[in-house]
Amino acid sequence: MPKKDSKTTISSKIDDLKTKIDWFYSDEFGVDEAPKRYEEVLALTKEVEKDLKDLKNQITVLSKDFSK
């Protein structure tokens, strides 16, 4: 799997995640490849969760600045 650019958007990561999950329900599914694909999905899920947490923190900081 190619390394993701750090500037990849959350939306594109979520789209990629949907595509990877769809593979498990497709005719291309293969038991031998499933563990590797699962690990990719898990890693990408963690990235998205971190990105969303960072975004939430950014919004919280910005909202505090506007409430002054």
N, C-alpha and C positions, 0 to 999 in steps of 0.2 A: 504494500500500500504506500503510495507516495506521501511524503510528509506534507501536511497542510500548511499553507501560508498563514502566518500569524494575523494577517489582515483579512482573513476569510470572515465573512459576516455570519452572524448567528443564523440568519434566515437560510443562507446557503448550507450551513452545517446541518440544520434541521431537515432541509430538502435531501441532503446526502444521507442522513440518518433514515428518513422514510424509504429511500431507495434501497438501502442496505437491509432494512427490515422486510420490505416487500419480497426480497429474494427468498426468504424463508417460506413464503407462501406461494412461490412460483414453481413452474415445472422444472426450472433449472436447479432446484434444491438438491443438494447431495449430502449424504450423511458424513462422508469423509471430509468435506469442506466446511461443514457446519461449525465445528469448534473454532476454526480460524475466523470465520465470518462473525461468530458470536463475540469473540474478543475485540474485533474491529468495532462492532456496534457498541459494546460496553465502553471502550475507550472514547469513542465519539460522544456517547451519552454523557460521560464525565466532563468532557470539554464543554459541551453545551450547558450543562448544569453550572459549571464554573463561570462561563461567559454570562449567563443569566444572573448569577449571584453578583458578579462584578457590576453588571448593568443596574441591578437593583440598588447597590451601594452608591453608584454614581447618581442615580435619581434621588436617593435619600439626601445626599449631600447637596445637590442642587435645590431641592425643595426647602431645605433648611436655610439656604442662602436667600431664597425669595421670601421667606417668612419673616425676615428681619425688618 
